[in-house]
Amino acid sequence: MTCHQADGEDKGIPSITGWPGDRFVTVMHAYKTKSRDNPVMQSIAASLSDEEIAALAAYFSKAGQ
């Protein structure tokens, strides 16, 4: 993780810390299918399995608590 960092935040990059897991999964799948526009995130999402997306969703939903 280089953009959002382990804590989900970075200057100029939206925070994903505390996002609801289902929202994270929905957004990542939208990037993966290219129905949400952002070439960098599309590339990252395309490289992740559904299991990895679910694990990241669980991690960031609890981050910062």
PDB file of N, CA, C, O and CB in Angstrom:
ATOM      1  N   MET A   1       0.848  -1.174   0.000  1.00  0.00           N
ATOM      2  CA  MET A   1       0.000   0.000   0.000  1.00  0.00           C
ATOM      3  C   MET A   1       0.890   1.231   0.000  1.00  0.00           C
ATOM      4  O   MET A   1       1.647   1.465   0.941  1.00  0.00           O
ATOM      5  CB  MET A   1      -0.963   0.001   1.217  1.00  0.00           C
ATOM      6  N   THR A   2       0.793   1.985  -1.025  1.00  0.00           N
ATOM      7  CA  THR A   2       1.613   3.181  -1.070  1.00  0.00           C
ATOM      8  C   THR A   2       0.799   4.458  -1.089  1.00  0.00           C
ATOM      9  O   THR A   2       1.290   5.493  -0.638  1.00  0.00           O
ATOM     10  CB  THR A   2       2.500   3.138  -2.263  1.00  0.00           C
ATOM     11  N   CYS A   3      -0.399   4.430  -1.581  1.00  0.00           N
ATOM     12  CA  CYS A   3      -1.197   5.662  -1.651  1.00  0.00           C
ATOM     13  C   CYS A   3      -1.937   5.930  -0.348  1.00  0.00           C
ATOM     14  O   CYS A   3      -1.792   7.006   0.232  1.00  0.00           O
ATOM     15  CB  CYS A   3      -2.196   5.581  -2.801  1.00  0.00           C
ATOM     16  N   HIS A   4      -2.719   4.978   0.116  1.00  0.00           N
ATOM     17  CA  HIS A   4      -3.521   5.179   1.315  1.00  0.00           C
ATOM     18  C   HIS A   4      -2.754   4.853   2.587  1.00  0.00           C
ATOM     19  O   HIS A   4      -3.209   5.188   3.681  1.00  0.00           O
ATOM     20  CB  HIS A   4      -4.769   4.339   1.246  1.00  0.00           C
ATOM     21  N   GLN A   5      -1.606   4.209   2.468  1.00  0.00           N
ATOM     22  CA  GLN A   5      -0.781   3.814   3.605  1.00  0.00           C
ATOM     23  C   GLN A   5      -1.521   2.805   4.487  1.00  0.00           C
ATOM     24  O   GLN A   5      -2.712   2.557   4.299  1.00  0.00           O
ATOM     25  CB  GLN A   5      -0.377   5.050   4.429  1.00  0.00           C
ATOM     26  N   ALA A   6      -0.812   2.239   5.433  1.00  0.00           N
ATOM     27  CA  ALA A   6      -1.395   1.198   6.288  1.00  0.00           C
ATOM     28  C   ALA A   6      -2.555   1.726   7.123  1.00  0.00           C
ATOM     29  O   ALA A   6      -3.471   0.978   7.467  1.00  0.00           O
ATOM     30  CB  ALA A   6      -0.328   0.614   7.205  1.00  0.00           C
ATOM     31  N   ASP A   7      -2.514   3.029   7.452  1.00  0.00           N
ATOM     32  CA  ASP A   7      -3.597   3.586   8.268  1.00  0.00           C
ATOM     33  C   ASP A   7      -4.741   4.142   7.428  1.00  0.00           C
ATOM     34  O   ASP A   7      -5.694   4.703   7.969  1.00  0.00           O
ATOM     35  CB  ASP A   7      -3.057   4.676   9.164  1.00  0.00           C
ATOM     36  N   GLY A   8      -4.650   3.986   6.092  1.00  0.00           N
ATOM     37  CA  GLY A   8      -5.748   4.383   5.217  1.00  0.00           C
ATOM     38  C   GLY A   8      -5.753   5.834   4.792  1.00  0.00           C
ATOM     39  O   GLY A   8      -6.688   6.284   4.130  1.00  0.00           O
ATOM     40  N   GLU A   9      -4.715   6.579   5.166  1.00  0.00           N
ATOM     41  CA  GLU A   9      -4.711   8.001   4.862  1.00  0.00           C
ATOM     42  C   GLU A   9      -3.398   8.430   4.229  1.00  0.00           C
ATOM     43  O   GLU A   9      -2.367   7.787   4.429  1.00  0.00           O
ATOM     44  CB  GLU A   9      -4.969   8.807   6.119  1.00  0.00           C
ATOM     45  N   ASP A  10      -3.435   9.512   3.467  1.00  0.00           N
ATOM     46  CA  ASP A  10      -2.252  10.163   2.923  1.00  0.00           C
ATOM     47  C   ASP A  10      -2.693  11.508   2.383  1.00  0.00           C
ATOM     48  O   ASP A  10      -3.862  11.687   2.041  1.00  0.00           O
ATOM     49  CB  ASP A  10      -1.564   9.294   1.812  1.00  0.00           C
ATOM     50  N   LYS A  11      -1.774  12.453   2.301  1.00  0.00           N
ATOM     51  CA  LYS A  11      -2.108  13.791   1.801  1.00  0.00           C
ATOM     52  C   LYS A  11      -2.616  13.705   0.368  1.00  0.00           C
ATOM     53  O   LYS A  11      -1.981  13.091  -0.490  1.00  0.00           O
ATOM     54  CB  LYS A  11      -0.880  14.729   1.879  1.00  0.00           C
ATOM     55  N   GLY A  12      -3.756  14.320   0.120  1.00  0.00           N
ATOM     56  CA  GLY A  12      -4.314  14.364  -1.221  1.00  0.00           C
ATOM     57  C   GLY A  12      -5.040  13.109  -1.657  1.00  0.00           C
ATOM     58  O   GLY A  12      -5.624  13.078  -2.741  1.00  0.00           O
ATOM     59  N   ILE A  13      -5.016  12.077  -0.837  1.00  0.00           N
ATOM     60  CA  ILE A  13      -5.679  10.812  -1.154  1.00  0.00           C
ATOM     61  C   ILE A  13      -6.832  10.646  -0.158  1.00  0.00           C
ATOM     62  O   ILE A  13      -6.615  10.762   1.048  1.00  0.00           O
ATOM     63  CB  ILE A  13      -4.668   9.586  -1.086  1.00  0.00           C
ATOM     64  N   PRO A  14      -8.040  10.379  -0.634  1.00  0.00           N
ATOM     65  CA  PRO A  14      -9.162  10.208   0.301  1.00  0.00           C
ATOM     66  C   PRO A  14      -8.901   9.094   1.315  1.00  0.00           C
ATOM     67  O   PRO A  14      -8.340   8.050   0.980  1.00  0.00           O
ATOM     68  CB  PRO A  14     -10.447   9.908  -0.472  1.00  0.00           C
ATOM     69  N   SER A  15      -9.310   9.331   2.539  1.00  0.00           N
ATOM     70  CA  SER A  15      -9.151   8.325   3.588  1.00  0.00           C
ATOM     71  C   SER A  15     -10.126   7.170   3.377  1.00  0.00           C
ATOM     72  O   SER A  15     -11.283   7.376   3.010  1.00  0.00           O
ATOM     73  CB  SER A  15      -9.364   8.955   4.977  1.00  0.00           C
ATOM     74  N   ILE A  16      -9.646   5.965   3.613  1.00  0.00           N
ATOM     75  CA  ILE A  16     -10.518   4.787   3.581  1.00  0.00           C
ATOM     76  C   ILE A  16     -10.620   4.155   4.968  1.00  0.00           C
ATOM     77  O   ILE A  16     -11.210   3.087   5.132  1.00  0.00           O
ATOM     78  CB  ILE A  16      -9.995   3.752   2.562  1.00  0.00           C
ATOM     79  N   THR A  17     -10.041   4.822   5.959  1.00  0.00           N
ATOM     80  CA  THR A  17     -10.094   4.344   7.334  1.00  0.00           C
ATOM     81  C   THR A  17     -11.528   4.367   7.840  1.00  0.00           C
ATOM     82  O   THR A  17     -12.207   5.390   7.750  1.00  0.00           O
ATOM     83  CB  THR A  17      -9.189   5.193   8.242  1.00  0.00           C
ATOM     84  N   GLY A  18     -11.985   3.248   8.367  1.00  0.00           N
ATOM     85  CA  GLY A  18     -13.321   3.172   8.938  1.00  0.00           C
ATOM     86  C   GLY A  18     -14.448   3.013   7.936  1.00  0.00           C
ATOM     87  O   GLY A  18     -15.621   3.040   8.308  1.00  0.00           O
ATOM     88  N   TRP A  19     -14.098   2.845   6.653  1.00  0.00           N
ATOM     89  CA  TRP A  19     -15.153   2.615   5.652  1.00  0.00           C
ATOM     90  C   TRP A  19     -15.909   1.341   6.000  1.00  0.00           C
ATOM     91  O   TRP A  19     -15.288   0.365   6.420  1.00  0.00           O
ATOM     92  CB  TRP A  19     -14.553   2.519   4.214  1.00  0.00           C
ATOM     93  N   PRO A  20     -17.220   1.318   5.840  1.00  0.00           N
ATOM     94  CA  PRO A  20     -17.951   0.058   6.009  1.00  0.00           C
ATOM     95  C   PRO A  20     -17.426  -0.973   5.003  1.00  0.00           C
ATOM     96  O   PRO A  20     -17.188  -0.644   3.840  1.00  0.00           O
ATOM     97  CB  PRO A  20     -19.492   0.276   5.824  1.00  0.00           C
ATOM     98  N   GLY A  21     -17.250  -2.195   5.444  1.00  0.00           N
ATOM     99  CA  GLY A  21     -16.694  -3.241   4.589  1.00  0.00           C
ATOM    100  C   GLY A  21     -17.459  -3.446   3.300  1.00  0.00           C
ATOM    101  O   GLY A  21     -16.857  -3.625   2.241  1.00  0.00           O
ATOM    102  N   ASP A  22     -18.791  -3.423   3.378  1.00  0.00           N
ATOM    103  CA  ASP A  22     -19.580  -3.645   2.165  1.00  0.00           C
ATOM    104  C   ASP A  22     -19.390  -2.521   1.154  1.00  0.00           C
ATOM    105  O   ASP A  22     -19.397  -2.760  -0.053  1.00  0.00           O
ATOM    106  CB  ASP A  22     -21.055  -3.780   2.514  1.00  0.00           C
ATOM    107  N   ARG A  23     -19.224  -1.311   1.641  1.00  0.00           N
ATOM    108  CA  ARG A  23     -18.967  -0.163   0.748  1.00  0.00           C
ATOM    109  C   ARG A  23     -17.611  -0.319   0.063  1.00  0.00           C
ATOM    110  O   ARG A  23     -17.489  -0.077  -1.138  1.00  0.00           O
ATOM    111  CB  ARG A  23     -19.015   1.175   1.541  1.00  0.00           C
ATOM    112  N   PHE A  24     -16.592  -0.721   0.824  1.00  0.00           N
ATOM    113  CA  PHE A  24     -15.251  -0.925   0.271  1.00  0.00           C
ATOM    114  C   PHE A  24     -15.298  -1.970  -0.838  1.00  0.00           C
ATOM    115  O   PHE A  24     -14.742  -1.762  -1.916  1.00  0.00           O
ATOM    116  CB  PHE A  24     -14.258  -1.357   1.380  1.00  0.00           C
ATOM    117  N   VAL A  25     -15.960  -3.094  -0.575  1.00  0.00           N
ATOM    118  CA  VAL A  25     -16.064  -4.174  -1.568  1.00  0.00           C
ATOM    119  C   VAL A  25     -16.778  -3.671  -2.822  1.00  0.00           C
ATOM    120  O   VAL A  25     -16.332  -3.939  -3.937  1.00  0.00           O
ATOM    121  CB  VAL A  25     -16.818  -5.397  -0.974  1.00  0.00           C
ATOM    122  N   THR A  26     -17.877  -2.950  -2.646  1.00  0.00           N
ATOM    123  CA  THR A  26     -18.628  -2.425  -3.790  1.00  0.00           C
ATOM    124  C   THR A  26     -17.762  -1.506  -4.646  1.00  0.00           C
ATOM    125  O   THR A  26     -17.743  -1.624  -5.871  1.00  0.00           O
ATOM    126  CB  THR A  26     -19.874  -1.673  -3.310  1.00  0.00           C
ATOM    127  N   VAL A  27     -17.053  -0.598  -4.000  1.00  0.00           N
ATOM    128  CA  VAL A  27     -16.211   0.355  -4.729  1.00  0.00           C
ATOM    129  C   VAL A  27     -15.070  -0.362  -5.439  1.00  0.00           C
ATOM    130  O   VAL A  27     -14.777  -0.063  -6.597  1.00  0.00           O
ATOM    131  CB  VAL A  27     -15.650   1.421  -3.773  1.00  0.00           C
ATOM    132  N   MET A  28     -14.426  -1.301  -4.760  1.00  0.00           N
ATOM    133  CA  MET A  28     -13.301  -2.012  -5.387  1.00  0.00           C
ATOM    134  C   MET A  28     -13.769  -2.845  -6.576  1.00  0.00           C
ATOM    135  O   MET A  28     -13.066  -2.931  -7.583  1.00  0.00           O
ATOM    136  CB  MET A  28     -12.599  -2.915  -4.362  1.00  0.00           C
ATOM    137  N   HIS A  29     -14.933  -3.451  -6.473  1.00  0.00           N
ATOM    138  CA  HIS A  29     -15.456  -4.214  -7.614  1.00  0.00           C
ATOM    139  C   HIS A  29     -15.837  -3.287  -8.767  1.00  0.00           C
ATOM    140  O   HIS A  29     -15.722  -3.667  -9.933  1.00  0.00           O
ATOM    141  CB  HIS A  29     -16.676  -5.052  -7.187  1.00  0.00           C
ATOM    142  N   ALA A  30     -16.289  -2.079  -8.450  1.00  0.00           N
ATOM    143  CA  ALA A  30     -16.579  -1.101  -9.505  1.00  0.00           C
ATOM    144  C   ALA A  30     -15.296  -0.709 -10.235  1.00  0.00           C
ATOM    145  O   ALA A  30     -15.300  -0.553 -11.456  1.00  0.00           O
ATOM    146  CB  ALA A  30     -17.263   0.155  -8.911  1.00  0.00           C
ATOM    147  N   TYR A  31     -14.211  -0.551  -9.502  1.00  0.00           N
ATOM    148  CA  TYR A  31     -12.919  -0.285 -10.155  1.00  0.00           C
ATOM    149  C   TYR A  31     -12.478  -1.495 -10.973  1.00  0.00           C
ATOM    150  O   TYR A  31     -11.995  -1.353 -12.096  1.00  0.00           O
ATOM    151  CB  TYR A  31     -11.837   0.073  -9.105  1.00  0.00           C
ATOM    152  N   LYS A  32     -12.645  -2.673 -10.405  1.00  0.00           N
ATOM    153  CA  LYS A  32     -12.206  -3.905 -11.074  1.00  0.00           C
ATOM    154  C   LYS A  32     -12.922  -4.113 -12.408  1.00  0.00           C
ATOM    155  O   LYS A  32     -12.320  -4.592 -13.369  1.00  0.00           O
ATOM    156  CB  LYS A  32     -12.446  -5.114 -10.165  1.00  0.00           C
ATOM    157  N   THR A  33     -14.192  -3.756 -12.467  1.00  0.00           N
ATOM    158  CA  THR A  33     -14.967  -3.910 -13.705  1.00  0.00           C
ATOM    159  C   THR A  33     -14.929  -2.648 -14.572  1.00  0.00           C
ATOM    160  O   THR A  33     -15.571  -2.580 -15.620  1.00  0.00           O
ATOM    161  CB  THR A  33     -16.417  -4.261 -13.373  1.00  0.00           C
ATOM    162  N   LYS A  34     -14.174  -1.664 -14.119  1.00  0.00           N
ATOM    163  CA  LYS A  34     -13.995  -0.383 -14.828  1.00  0.00           C
ATOM    164  C   LYS A  34     -15.293   0.406 -14.977  1.00  0.00           C
ATOM    165  O   LYS A  34     -15.430   1.216 -15.894  1.00  0.00           O
ATOM    166  CB  LYS A  34     -13.406  -0.635 -16.200  1.00  0.00           C
ATOM    167  N   SER A  35     -16.247   0.167 -14.070  1.00  0.00           N
ATOM    168  CA  SER A  35     -17.464   0.972 -14.080  1.00  0.00           C
ATOM    169  C   SER A  35     -17.288   2.223 -13.221  1.00  0.00           C
ATOM    170  O   SER A  35     -18.151   3.100 -13.204  1.00  0.00           O
ATOM    171  CB  SER A  35     -18.660   0.145 -13.582  1.00  0.00           C
ATOM    172  N   ARG A  36     -16.175   2.294 -12.516  1.00  0.00           N
ATOM    173  CA  ARG A  36     -15.793   3.499 -11.764  1.00  0.00           C
ATOM    174  C   ARG A  36     -14.448   3.945 -12.325  1.00  0.00           C
ATOM    175  O   ARG A  36     -13.526   3.138 -12.448  1.00  0.00           O
ATOM    176  CB  ARG A  36     -15.714   3.229 -10.188  1.00  0.00           C
ATOM    177  N   ASP A  37     -14.333   5.230 -12.666  1.00  0.00           N
ATOM    178  CA  ASP A  37     -13.165   5.727 -13.382  1.00  0.00           C
ATOM    179  C   ASP A  37     -12.027   6.163 -12.462  1.00  0.00           C
ATOM    180  O   ASP A  37     -12.189   7.067 -11.642  1.00  0.00           O
ATOM    181  CB  ASP A  37     -13.566   6.876 -14.253  1.00  0.00           C
ATOM    182  N   ASN A  38     -10.906   5.526 -12.604  1.00  0.00           N
ATOM    183  CA  ASN A  38      -9.640   5.921 -11.994  1.00  0.00           C
ATOM    184  C   ASN A  38      -8.634   4.864 -12.434  1.00  0.00           C
ATOM    185  O   ASN A  38      -8.607   3.771 -11.868  1.00  0.00           O
ATOM    186  CB  ASN A  38      -9.739   6.034 -10.398  1.00  0.00           C
ATOM    187  N   PRO A  39      -7.806   5.168 -13.432  1.00  0.00           N
ATOM    188  CA  PRO A  39      -6.892   4.166 -13.985  1.00  0.00           C
ATOM    189  C   PRO A  39      -5.983   3.505 -12.950  1.00  0.00           C
ATOM    190  O   PRO A  39      -5.707   2.309 -13.050  1.00  0.00           O
ATOM    191  CB  PRO A  39      -6.047   4.799 -15.037  1.00  0.00           C
ATOM    192  N   VAL A  40      -5.519   4.258 -11.968  1.00  0.00           N
ATOM    193  CA  VAL A  40      -4.643   3.677 -10.949  1.00  0.00           C
ATOM    194  C   VAL A  40      -5.414   2.660 -10.117  1.00  0.00           C
ATOM    195  O   VAL A  40      -4.948   1.538  -9.917  1.00  0.00           O
ATOM    196  CB  VAL A  40      -4.050   4.779 -10.039  1.00  0.00           C
ATOM    197  N   MET A  41      -6.591   3.048  -9.631  1.00  0.00           N
ATOM    198  CA  MET A  41      -7.382   2.133  -8.812  1.00  0.00           C
ATOM    199  C   MET A  41      -7.904   0.954  -9.628  1.00  0.00           C
ATOM    200  O   MET A  41      -8.024  -0.152  -9.101  1.00  0.00           O
ATOM    201  CB  MET A  41      -8.546   2.875  -8.169  1.00  0.00           C
ATOM    202  N   GLN A  42      -8.214   1.170 -10.896  1.00  0.00           N
ATOM    203  CA  GLN A  42      -8.636   0.061 -11.758  1.00  0.00           C
ATOM    204  C   GLN A  42      -7.531  -0.981 -11.856  1.00  0.00           C
ATOM    205  O   GLN A  42      -7.798  -2.181 -11.787  1.00  0.00           O
ATOM    206  CB  GLN A  42      -9.013   0.574 -13.164  1.00  0.00           C
ATOM    207  N   SER A  43      -6.303  -0.532 -12.015  1.00  0.00           N
ATOM    208  CA  SER A  43      -5.166  -1.447 -12.112  1.00  0.00           C
ATOM    209  C   SER A  43      -4.956  -2.211 -10.807  1.00  0.00           C
ATOM    210  O   SER A  43      -4.719  -3.419 -10.818  1.00  0.00           O
ATOM    211  CB  SER A  43      -3.895  -0.678 -12.478  1.00  0.00           C
ATOM    212  N   ILE A  44      -5.045  -1.503  -9.692  1.00  0.00           N
ATOM    213  CA  ILE A  44      -4.865  -2.151  -8.390  1.00  0.00           C
ATOM    214  C   ILE A  44      -5.978  -3.165  -8.146  1.00  0.00           C
ATOM    215  O   ILE A  44      -5.709  -4.301  -7.755  1.00  0.00           O
ATOM    216  CB  ILE A  44      -4.839  -1.101  -7.256  1.00  0.00           C
ATOM    217  N   ALA A  45      -7.213  -2.764  -8.375  1.00  0.00           N
ATOM    218  CA  ALA A  45      -8.349  -3.663  -8.145  1.00  0.00           C
ATOM    219  C   ALA A  45      -8.276  -4.893  -9.043  1.00  0.00           C
ATOM    220  O   ALA A  45      -8.622  -5.995  -8.617  1.00  0.00           O
ATOM    221  CB  ALA A  45      -9.668  -2.924  -8.381  1.00  0.00           C
ATOM    222  N   ALA A  46      -7.833  -4.709 -10.273  1.00  0.00           N
ATOM    223  CA  ALA A  46      -7.736  -5.837 -11.208  1.00  0.00           C
ATOM    224  C   ALA A  46      -6.740  -6.884 -10.733  1.00  0.00           C
ATOM    225  O   ALA A  46      -6.858  -8.061 -11.071  1.00  0.00           O
ATOM    226  CB  ALA A  46      -7.337  -5.341 -12.592  1.00  0.00           C
ATOM    227  N   SER A  47      -5.756  -6.452  -9.945  1.00  0.00           N
ATOM    228  CA  SER A  47      -4.735  -7.390  -9.475  1.00  0.00           C
ATOM    229  C   SER A  47      -5.150  -8.139  -8.212  1.00  0.00           C
ATOM    230  O   SER A  47      -4.439  -9.038  -7.766  1.00  0.00           O
ATOM    231  CB  SER A  47      -3.445  -6.653  -9.218  1.00  0.00           C
ATOM    232  N   LEU A  48      -6.295  -7.777  -7.632  1.00  0.00           N
ATOM    233  CA  LEU A  48      -6.745  -8.382  -6.376  1.00  0.00           C
ATOM    234  C   LEU A  48      -7.831  -9.424  -6.607  1.00  0.00           C
ATOM    235  O   LEU A  48      -8.719  -9.250  -7.441  1.00  0.00           O
ATOM    236  CB  LEU A  48      -7.257  -7.306  -5.429  1.00  0.00           C
ATOM    237  N   SER A  49      -7.740 -10.506  -5.851  1.00  0.00           N
ATOM    238  CA  SER A  49      -8.806 -11.511  -5.881  1.00  0.00           C
ATOM    239  C   SER A  49      -9.967 -11.015  -5.015  1.00  0.00           C
ATOM    240  O   SER A  49      -9.815 -10.065  -4.248  1.00  0.00           O
ATOM    241  CB  SER A  49      -8.286 -12.907  -5.378  1.00  0.00           C
ATOM    242  N   ASP A  50     -11.111 -11.656  -5.143  1.00  0.00           N
ATOM    243  CA  ASP A  50     -12.261 -11.310  -4.302  1.00  0.00           C
ATOM    244  C   ASP A  50     -11.922 -11.500  -2.824  1.00  0.00           C
ATOM    245  O   ASP A  50     -12.363 -10.726  -1.975  1.00  0.00           O
ATOM    246  CB  ASP A  50     -13.488 -12.167  -4.683  1.00  0.00           C
ATOM    247  N   GLU A  51     -11.141 -12.528  -2.526  1.00  0.00           N
ATOM    248  CA  GLU A  51     -10.743 -12.795  -1.141  1.00  0.00           C
ATOM    249  C   GLU A  51      -9.843 -11.685  -0.613  1.00  0.00           C
ATOM    250  O   GLU A  51      -9.978 -11.277   0.541  1.00  0.00           O
ATOM    251  CB  GLU A  51     -10.026 -14.150  -1.036  1.00  0.00           C
ATOM    252  N   GLU A  52      -8.931 -11.195  -1.441  1.00  0.00           N
ATOM    253  CA  GLU A  52      -8.046 -10.108  -1.021  1.00  0.00           C
ATOM    254  C   GLU A  52      -8.833  -8.817  -0.814  1.00  0.00           C
ATOM    255  O   GLU A  52      -8.569  -8.075   0.132  1.00  0.00           O
ATOM    256  CB  GLU A  52      -6.933  -9.888  -2.059  1.00  0.00           C
ATOM    257  N   ILE A  53      -9.788  -8.548  -1.682  1.00  0.00           N
ATOM    258  CA  ILE A  53     -10.638  -7.365  -1.517  1.00  0.00           C
ATOM    259  C   ILE A  53     -11.420  -7.467  -0.208  1.00  0.00           C
ATOM    260  O   ILE A  53     -11.526  -6.485   0.526  1.00  0.00           O
ATOM    261  CB  ILE A  53     -11.610  -7.211  -2.721  1.00  0.00           C
ATOM    262  N   ALA A  54     -11.959  -8.628   0.085  1.00  0.00           N
ATOM    263  CA  ALA A  54     -12.705  -8.828   1.335  1.00  0.00           C
ATOM    264  C   ALA A  54     -11.799  -8.638   2.550  1.00  0.00           C
ATOM    265  O   ALA A  54     -12.215  -8.048   3.547  1.00  0.00           O
ATOM    266  CB  ALA A  54     -13.337 -10.232   1.366  1.00  0.00           C
ATOM    267  N   ALA A  55     -10.568  -9.132   2.472  1.00  0.00           N
ATOM    268  CA  ALA A  55      -9.624  -8.978   3.583  1.00  0.00           C
ATOM    269  C   ALA A  55      -9.264  -7.508   3.791  1.00  0.00           C
ATOM    270  O   ALA A  55      -9.194  -7.044   4.929  1.00  0.00           O
ATOM    271  CB  ALA A  55      -8.350  -9.804   3.326  1.00  0.00           C
ATOM    272  N   LEU A  56      -9.038  -6.780   2.709  1.00  0.00           N
ATOM    273  CA  LEU A  56      -8.754  -5.348   2.822  1.00  0.00           C
ATOM    274  C   LEU A  56      -9.957  -4.598   3.385  1.00  0.00           C
ATOM    275  O   LEU A  56      -9.796  -3.684   4.194  1.00  0.00           O
ATOM    276  CB  LEU A  56      -8.364  -4.768   1.454  1.00  0.00           C
ATOM    277  N   ALA A  57     -11.151  -4.977   2.964  1.00  0.00           N
ATOM    278  CA  ALA A  57     -12.373  -4.352   3.480  1.00  0.00           C
ATOM    279  C   ALA A  57     -12.471  -4.550   4.987  1.00  0.00           C
ATOM    280  O   ALA A  57     -12.790  -3.615   5.721  1.00  0.00           O
ATOM    281  CB  ALA A  57     -13.622  -4.934   2.781  1.00  0.00           C
ATOM    282  N   ALA A  58     -12.199  -5.756   5.445  1.00  0.00           N
ATOM    283  CA  ALA A  58     -12.250  -6.043   6.881  1.00  0.00           C
ATOM    284  C   ALA A  58     -11.193  -5.234   7.630  1.00  0.00           C
ATOM    285  O   ALA A  58     -11.465  -4.691   8.700  1.00  0.00           O
ATOM    286  CB  ALA A  58     -12.048  -7.550   7.140  1.00  0.00           C
ATOM    287  N   TYR A  59      -9.999  -5.157   7.069  1.00  0.00           N
ATOM    288  CA  TYR A  59      -8.907  -4.419   7.705  1.00  0.00           C
ATOM    289  C   TYR A  59      -9.247  -2.933   7.836  1.00  0.00           C
ATOM    290  O   TYR A  59      -9.186  -2.375   8.932  1.00  0.00           O
ATOM    291  CB  TYR A  59      -7.610  -4.593   6.904  1.00  0.00           C
ATOM    292  N   PHE A  60      -9.605  -2.294   6.718  1.00  0.00           N
ATOM    293  CA  PHE A  60      -9.839  -0.854   6.753  1.00  0.00           C
ATOM    294  C   PHE A  60     -11.118  -0.480   7.495  1.00  0.00           C
ATOM    295  O   PHE A  60     -11.215   0.635   8.009  1.00  0.00           O
ATOM    296  CB  PHE A  60      -9.897  -0.313   5.349  1.00  0.00           C
ATOM    297  N   SER A  61     -12.100  -1.375   7.567  1.00  0.00           N
ATOM    298  CA  SER A  61     -13.318  -1.061   8.321  1.00  0.00           C
ATOM    299  C   SER A  61     -13.030  -0.962   9.817  1.00  0.00           C
ATOM    300  O   SER A  61     -13.753  -0.287  10.549  1.00  0.00           O
ATOM    301  CB  SER A  61     -14.397  -2.125   8.063  1.00  0.00           C
ATOM    302  N   LYS A  62     -11.973  -1.637  10.269  1.00  0.00           N
ATOM    303  CA  LYS A  62     -11.611  -1.617  11.687  1.00  0.00           C
ATOM    304  C   LYS A  62     -10.435  -0.690  11.982  1.00  0.00           C
ATOM    305  O   LYS A  62     -10.147  -0.409  13.145  1.00  0.00           O
ATOM    306  CB  LYS A  62     -11.278  -3.017  12.152  1.00  0.00           C
ATOM    307  N   ALA A  63      -9.762  -0.218  10.952  1.00  0.00           N
ATOM    308  CA  ALA A  63      -8.589   0.645  11.133  1.00  0.00           C
ATOM    309  C   ALA A  63      -8.993   1.945  11.819  1.00  0.00           C
ATOM    310  O   ALA A  63     -10.026   2.538  11.506  1.00  0.00           O
ATOM    311  CB  ALA A  63      -7.913   0.944   9.774  1.00  0.00           C
ATOM    312  N   GLY A  64      -8.174   2.367  12.743  1.00  0.00           N
ATOM    313  CA  GLY A  64      -8.420   3.622  13.442  1.00  0.00           C
ATOM    314  C   GLY A  64      -9.377   3.524  14.609  1.00  0.00           C
ATOM    315  O   GLY A  64      -9.683   4.537  15.238  1.00  0.00           O
ATOM    316  N   GLN A  65      -9.855   2.335  14.913  1.00  0.00           N
ATOM    317  CA  GLN A  65     -10.798   2.186  16.036  1.00  0.00           C
ATOM    318  C   GLN A  65     -10.056   1.992  17.332  1.00  0.00           C
ATOM    319  O   GLN A  65     -10.678   1.849  18.384  1.00  0.00           O
ATOM    320  CB  GLN A  65     -11.749   1.007  15.803  1.00  0.00           C
TER     321      GLN A  65
END
